[in-house]
């Protein structure tokens, strides 16, 4: 297998590419535009956090910060974080 520096999938990992470190979400990925194209709904702005156990744990971690994620209806990536006025009880991962 050979790679060229112009290969659009040089950094592709299972159809995702590293997109940096978000201040709140931590390391994030975006869908590989060469493999999957760009989401027409969010125009490729959706982020996929690399460090979470499950979706409930991810949302709980944000809820502890008073935030809630908004997801793209097209690709399910996180497109925004909004502040929550109410905080809810967080269930440990082993209990859900």
C-alpha positions as CSV (number, residue, x, y, z in Angstrom):
1,X,0.0,0.0,0.0
2,X,1.4,3.4,-0.9
3,X,0.3,6.8,0.2
4,X,0.8,10.2,-1.5
5,X,0.7,13.5,0.4
6,X,-2.2,14.5,-1.9
7,X,-4.3,11.5,-0.9
8,X,-7.5,13.0,0.5
9,X,-7.8,10.0,2.9
10,X,-4.3,10.2,4.3
11,X,-5.7,10.9,7.8
12,X,-9.0,9.0,7.4
13,X,-9.8,6.6,10.2
14,X,-13.0,4.5,9.5
15,X,-14.3,7.3,7.3
16,X,-13.5,10.1,9.8
17,X,-10.7,12.5,10.1
18,X,-9.2,14.3,13.1
19,X,-10.5,17.9,13.4
20,X,-8.5,19.1,16.4
21,X,-9.3,19.7,20.0
22,X,-12.5,21.6,20.9
23,X,-12.4,23.6,24.1
24,X,-15.3,21.7,25.7
25,X,-15.7,18.5,23.6
26,X,-12.1,17.6,23.6
27,X,-10.6,15.7,20.6
28,X,-13.1,15.7,17.7
29,X,-13.5,14.2,14.3
30,X,-15.5,15.1,11.2
31,X,-16.6,12.8,8.5
32,X,-14.1,12.3,5.8
33,X,-15.3,14.5,2.9
34,X,-13.6,12.1,0.3
35,X,-15.3,9.0,1.7
36,X,-18.6,10.4,2.7
37,X,-19.0,13.8,1.2
38,X,-20.1,16.9,3.1
39,X,-23.4,16.8,5.0
40,X,-25.8,19.0,3.2
41,X,-27.7,19.8,6.4
42,X,-24.8,21.3,8.5
43,X,-22.4,21.8,5.5
44,X,-19.7,19.8,7.3
45,X,-19.8,21.7,10.6
46,X,-20.9,18.7,12.7
47,X,-18.3,17.5,15.2
48,X,-17.9,14.0,16.6
49,X,-16.3,13.8,20.0
50,X,-13.6,11.1,20.2
51,X,-13.7,10.6,24.0
52,X,-17.0,9.3,25.3
53,X,-18.3,5.9,26.6
54,X,-21.9,6.2,25.3
55,X,-24.2,9.0,24.2
56,X,-25.9,9.2,27.6
57,X,-22.5,9.7,29.3
58,X,-21.5,12.3,26.7
59,X,-24.7,14.3,27.3
60,X,-24.4,13.8,31.1
61,X,-20.9,15.2,31.0
62,X,-22.2,18.3,29.2
63,X,-25.2,18.6,31.5
64,X,-22.8,18.8,34.5
65,X,-21.4,21.9,32.8
66,X,-24.8,23.4,32.3
67,X,-24.7,22.6,28.5
68,X,-26.8,20.6,26.1
69,X,-25.6,19.5,22.7
70,X,-27.5,20.3,19.5
71,X,-27.2,17.6,16.9
72,X,-27.3,17.8,13.1
73,X,-30.4,16.1,11.7
74,X,-28.4,15.0,8.7
75,X,-25.2,13.5,10.1
76,X,-25.8,13.5,13.9
77,X,-22.7,15.6,14.5
78,X,-22.7,18.2,17.3
79,X,-23.4,21.5,15.7
80,X,-23.7,23.7,18.8
81,X,-23.8,23.7,22.6
82,X,-26.5,25.6,24.4
83,X,-26.7,26.7,28.0
84,X,-29.3,24.9,30.2
85,X,-31.0,26.7,33.0
86,X,-31.9,23.5,34.8
87,X,-29.5,20.7,35.8
88,X,-30.5,17.1,36.0
89,X,-29.3,14.2,38.0
90,X,-26.6,12.2,36.2
91,X,-26.7,8.5,36.1
92,X,-23.3,6.6,36.2
93,X,-22.5,4.6,33.1
94,X,-22.8,1.2,34.9
95,X,-26.5,2.0,35.7
96,X,-27.8,2.6,32.2
